Each structure stands twice: as C-alpha cells, then as structure tokens.
Amino acid sequence: AQKVTQAQTEISVVEKEDVTLDCVYETRDTTYYLFWYKQPPSGELVFLIRRNSFDEQNEISGRYSWNFQKSTSSFNFTITASQVVDSAVYFCALTSNYGGSQGNLIFGKGTKLSVKP
Amino acid sequence: DSGVTQTPKHLITATGQRVTLRCSPRSGDLSVYWYQQSLDQGLQFLIQYYNGEERAKGNILERFSAQQFPDLHSELNLSSLELGDSALYFCASRTGTTADTQYFGPGTRLTVL
C-alpha cells in the first residue's frame, strides 16, 4: 500500500527561525513522484514542488529547500528565516501508477506551521 | 492563480438535498481529479476523469457521482446529503501523465445543516 506520514501535527516558531517539516512515504513502485503543497488560511492548495524518484538532488528555491533521501524514504522541507506569511498547513503527497492508480495523490495529514512575529 | 476554477465557493444546504459542484480545468488539461478534505479524514481522492471518461475511483460514496463534459469541465453531484458530507471539495487538473503536477482549484466549501 502507499502511504505518506507527516508526524508533526503542529509546529510553532518565531519569525526568522529555520524550520523543517518531515515527510516519510511508503510505496512499492520504483517510479513515483513526491509533492509538497501549501494550504494558507484562505484554504486553497498551492503547489510548491515536485520530485521524481530518480532525482535525488536537493533543491533550493529562495528560502525553501527540499531534501529527498530514498534510503530513508523521506522528503523533508525546510524553510529558512521563516516569516509570518509562511503560516499555513503544509501537505506532502505521493503518486505513482502502483496498483493501477491513475496518478491520484496520496496525502499526508499535513503539518500546521504557525510563525509568530 | 492555478488556472483551475470552481463554483460555487460556498454552499449551504440541508440534509437530504442534492447539490452540484462545478470545475473548469486549466486550459489544455485533460485530467480532472476530485478530492474531499474533511477534519477527520484529511484529503482524500474521490474520482478521476480523463478526456470525458472515468479513469479511477477512490473513496467515493455511492450517493456521489461525477462526469466530465466534452468541453472538459467536470461536475460532482452529491445527493441525499448528510451532516458528515460537510467538507471542502477540491478539483485538480493535470495535463496528461502521472508525472505531471496536479493544480488545484480554490475549492467549494459545503456545509450541510
């Protein structure tokens, strides 16, 4: 079965602190895709990043960085110098063609990040 | 703005009623996915359409149905509504393959009273 675990339910930090959101996944497929989405208080789901299973390069985009490690089945997300606008629920998601799936996303439960001024 | 539109944004109705949620995918996207977000179940996949045909079903109740029209917009029909159907319903679209990113609409918040 496929599964995504975000063990951190809520995290609270003070502005300018660095914070890492953890994501652990399970899949039997050798080809799969991992995603992070952000859900701000307004409710929409905003795409942040996609990573395929063959690309273990870490990625940095401004204050955001992602660490993908197949050996530990983890795809962690770090925000450097957090800001109040980063306050949101962050979801990690997985998709593949395993079991005849047509690419639907399997989401973790989400981590609610609160950044206080 | 993801390019995916959903209407209405909010919907309040009573138990036993039927509602229709509408989604227009991004221009050029052939696949439409419906997801339900509730407090107890989190984000769950309901159903997928590709170019007018149903392709996959997730945890979708028999009281729920969907379709995708020739212009590629999709509708999710929810009938015999129960209090537990209150949730945020998202539509997402992607271009073609599993590798493509799904972009989400703003969601429809359904409240069943």
Interface residues (C-beta under 8 A of the other chain):
Chain A: Y33 F35 Y37 G43 E44 L45 V46 F47 R50 N52 F91 T95 S96 N97 G100 S101 Q102 G103 N104 L105 I106 F107 G108 K109 G110
Chain B: S2 S31 Y33 Y35 G42 L43 Q44 F45 Q48 Y50 R55 A56 G58 L88 F90 A92 R94 T97 T98 A99 D100 T101 Q102 Y103 F104 G105 P106 G107 R109
